[in-house]
Amino acid sequence: MPSASPGHPAPRPKASRFWAWMLGALAIIALDQVTKIYFDSHLSYGERWHLLPFFDFTLLYNPGAAFSFLADGQGWQRWLFTAIALGATGLIIHLLRRNPGQTLFCASLMCILGGAIGNVIDRIQHGHVIDFLLFYWDSWYFPAFNVADVSITCGAVLLVCDELRRMRQEKNKSRKSA
């Protein structure tokens, strides 16, 4: 391993960066599961704790995907969404292993991985995802969600930011070479 120059830390090996991303995903999974267990054990289904004029804690179960997509299926969607999430998990782990030094890209994948696994645990264990965060205004309600959903959304936003940054860098390279 190359030595560090004054004022600059030694580069981290690929394996330790990969495991750091995996540890981050594990932390997201743990936070997601702890919060779901808490609300599932302290609230009755449909009960709401009012906190702010636009935010409540509630307990809802979502057998579908985002925004209750396919929630009215006959149960087959549980296994479909589980299979999709497990396939995405394999792909994400592969990408994290190949690119552990790409900070923004890997941060996005870490968030998506942690959230996807958090919701898969629910699907396998309960047959539905536990949701407990509810934002609303007057008579308008955003679908309830959880920490895993927040993590997946943040990961998707970071992924778009990473792609925009990559495109800008390529554009600047082509301008300089022209």
N, C-alpha and C positions, 0 to 999 in steps of 0.2 A: 504494500500500500504506500503511495507517495506520502512524503512528510508534508506537514502543513507549513506554509510560508507565514512569516510574521503578520499577524492581523487577520489571517484567513484560516479557518478550521480545515482539517484534513477532509478530503472527500469521503463520504460514507459509501461503503460497498452496496452494490445493488440489493443483495439479500436483506440487509438491515433496513433499507428504505422500503422494500416490499413488506416486510413484517411490521413496520411502523404503520403503513396504510392498512394492513389487516387488523392491527390493534385498534386503530381509529374506528374501523367498521364494527369491531366487537364492542367498543364503547357505545356506539350508536345503538346497536342491538340491545345492550344491557339497559340503557336509558329508556328505550322504547318499551321493553318488556316490563321493567319496574313500574313505569307510569301506567301501563295497561292493567297490570295486576292491581295496582292501587285503586284505580277508578272502577274496575270491575268488582272489587270487593267492598268499596265504600258507597257506591251508588246503585240504585235499582235501575233496571232497564228503562230508558226514557226519562229518568229523573234529571233535573237540571239544578246546578248551583249557580246562581246569578252572581257575577263578579263586577262587570262593567256594563254600561248601557248598550254595549255592542258585543259582549263576549260572555259566554257561560261555559262551565264544565258540564258535560252531559255524558250519558252512557248509551251508545248505540252500537248495533252490530251490523256489519256490512258483508253480506255473502258475495258481493260482486267486486268489481275493480274500482278504479277512480271514479268518483261521482256516482257510485252505485251502479256502474255499467254492468249489465247482465245480472243484477241482484235478484231478479225474479226467475232465474233459471231453476231447473229442477235438482240442482246439486252438482251437476257435471262441471259447472264453471269453477268450482273449488279446485278440482284437479287440473283443469286447463290453466288457471292462473298460477297454480303451484308449479306446474311443468314449465311455464314460461319464465317464472322467477328463477327456477333452478337452472334453466338454460342460460339465462342472463348472468347468473352467479358464476357459472363456469367461464363464460366469455370475459366477464369483468376480472376475475382472478388471473386469467391468461394475460389480459392487457396490463394489469398491475405488475405482473412478473416481467413483462417485456419492457415496460416504460416507467420504472419506479422513480426516475429522476425528473419526470415532467410534472412539476408540482401542481399546477392548476388542473391539468387533466386527471391526475391521480386523486386529487382532492374530490373532484366531481364523482369519479368512479367509487371512491370510498363511501361517499354519502349515499349514492344509489345502491351500492352493495349492502350497507348496513340497513337501509330502509326496506329493501326487497326481502332480505332474510328475516327482519322483524315481522313483516306481514306474512311471510310464508310460515313462520312458527305459529302464528294465530290460525291460519287456514288449516294446518295439519292438526293442531291441538283442539281447536274449537269448531272448525268448519266455517268460520267467518272471521273478519278482522274487527278488532275492538277499536272504536272511535270515541273520542271524548272532548275534543276541542271544537267549539261551536261559535262562529262569528256570524253576526246578523246586524241588520239595521232596519228598524221599524218592522215591516212585514216581509222583508227580504232576508233569506237565510242562505249562507254558503254551506255546502255539504260538510257535515262533521268529519274530522280527520284526526290524526294522531302524530306522534313523534316520527314514526317511520315515513309517513306521507310528507312531512315537513322536510325530512332528510332527502327523500327522493326528489322533491321539487327543487331544493337548494342544489342538489347534484346536477339536475338538468339545466338549471340556470348557469352554473359554473361550466358545464360542458359547452353550452352555447358561447359563453364568454371566451373559453379556451379556443374554440374554433374560429371565432371572430379575430382573436389575437393572432392565431396562426395564419389566417388569410391575409391580415394586414402585414405581417412579417414577410410573407411570400411576395406580396405586391411591392413592398419596399425593396426586396432583393432584386426583383425583376426590373425595377426602375433604375437601380444602381448599376446593374449589368448592361443596361441598354445604352 
